[in-house]
Amino acid sequence: MAKKLKKDKSRMSPKTKNILINTFKGIISNQACIDNGKEAPWWLAILFLLFGMIIPLIPNFVSLNNAYGASFLSSGTFGLDSNITKASVALKADGKSLNINDGLLSYSDTAHNQAEPIYRSTDTRYGEYNFAMYYVTYKGDDLSNFINKLTQTEYILESKDVYDAAAKEADPEGTVKRYIPSFVVLTDDTMVVAVYKSRTTTRAGNTPGGLNWQSTANGDLLVRVTEGLTSTTEADVSNNRADWEKCFNSWKGIINEAYLMQKETTKWNTTLIYLGVYGGLIFFLGLMLFLLTRGKTNPFSSTLNFWHTQKIAYFLSFTPAVLALILGFIFAGNIFGQMGFIMLMSLRAMWASMRQLRPIQ
């Protein structure tokens, strides 16, 4: 009896080999993606769908993960460093405390008038306000209205007089020079900082929304920010830059901590939104390819079903995803970097439909 030949299981089947070749060729070839859409297994198509959805998310995710609450100060402090140090030292020397306990901030002087700052600094050269720190218990709209009032209260240069409605009416051309002092507003659950360029009404930066004390360590903020300072009185601070830097860095650390919860929420919400957008786009373009090949003169109407065109879209998505990854890092934080995948994927699907999947003329 003739001996049966054993089947060589080590050799790759022609179909598998063809799928593997088309997978690599599909990086630049639309036709290879179409061939894989008809032949490749479902799990490989799903893998490329995940690649297409996740790869473009990486730059934005990294950018959001590296965000920090005190980033608004990167363009300059405009005297905030020295003034917030003076405020911290003066309040502590006066026996005041700003204590955090289980995510809530309290001020020791419960009888103070909330309309007035707990500390205010005056520029002795010009006799102008240049900084104010407030503690209020306002929430919601009341807090927003209070902040808006501070951002709209202008003073006349070289004077502490308010530039009010009557002054505006008397100066319709706006020739009188005005300014807005920088300020810090502390509440029991949040913190707002606005920095204005010296002796102008131009805002240089402000804290992002969503700051809260939930991620901030318990204890007295004034003790924390003045720890290790050589200055013990407000007068000592004026010419002590080392104390400015140390105290200011502590305040920046507090702002960064207060931003942590909002940072995580923003990061994951944004990522999930874009994940849904990218997945929806790929599905839609697969549907578009299916509809465009239904015409009577289209040779693919009988060879490509809905699942085939979906798989084609999945394989087409890989190269736009990689290009969007590169663009996302080049244009970090720019809308073009975030929308790059949408534009590139749409262009590739349109190109495939016009060239490889077009009807017979």
RAFEN-V897088 format. One record per pair of residues at least 12 apart in sequence whose C-alpha atoms are under 7 Angstrom apart, sorted by the first residue. I is the first residue (numbers start at 1). J is the second residue. Records with the same first field share a line. If there is no record, write none. Layout:
BEGIN
I->J + J
END
This chain:
BEGIN
19->36 + 39 + 40
22->36
27->319
30->316 + 352
31->356
33->312 + 315 + 316
34->312
36->312
37->308 + 309 + 311 + 312
38->308
45->311 + 314 + 315
48->314 + 315 + 318
49->314
51->318
52->317 + 318 + 321
53->275 + 278 + 279
54->275
55->321 + 322 + 325
56->321 + 322 + 324 + 325 + 341
57->271
58->325
59->325 + 328 + 329 + 332
60->328 + 338
61->267 + 271
63->332 + 333
64->267
65->267
68->256 + 259
69->207 + 208 + 255 + 256 + 259
70->207 + 252 + 255 + 256
72->205 + 206 + 207
73->205
78->197 + 198
81->244 + 245 + 248
82->244
83->121 + 131
85->244 + 247 + 248
86->234 + 237
87->119
88->222 + 226
89->226 + 232 + 233 + 234
90->233 + 234
92->222
93->232 + 233
96->108 + 109
97->220 + 222
98->220 + 221 + 222
99->219 + 220 + 221
100->218 + 219 + 220
101->218 + 219
102->214 + 218
103->189 + 213 + 214 + 216
104->188 + 189 + 213
105->187 + 188 + 189
106->188
114->135 + 136
117->132 + 133 + 134
118->133 + 134 + 135
119->132 + 133
120->132 + 133
126->158
127->158 + 159 + 160
128->158 + 159 + 160
129->160 + 181
130->181 + 182
131->181 + 182 + 183
132->182 + 183 + 184
133->183 + 184 + 185
134->184 + 185 + 186
135->185 + 186 + 187
136->186 + 187
137->187 + 188
153->180
154->178 + 179 + 180
155->178 + 179 + 180
156->177 + 178 + 179
157->177 + 178 + 179 + 199
178->200 + 201
179->199 + 200 + 201
180->196 + 200 + 201
181->196
182->194 + 195 + 196
183->195
189->212 + 213
190->211 + 212 + 213
191->211 + 212
192->207
193->206 + 207
194->206 + 207
210->259 + 262
211->258 + 259 + 262
212->258 + 259
213->258
214->258
215->257 + 258 + 260 + 261
216->254 + 257 + 258
225->247 + 250 + 251
226->247
229->243
230->243
282->313 + 314
283->310
285->313 + 349
286->309 + 310 + 312 + 313
287->309 + 310
289->309 + 353
290->305 + 306 + 309
293->357
297->359 + 360
298->358 + 359 + 360
299->359
317->345
320->341 + 344 + 345
321->341
324->337 + 340 + 341
327->340
END
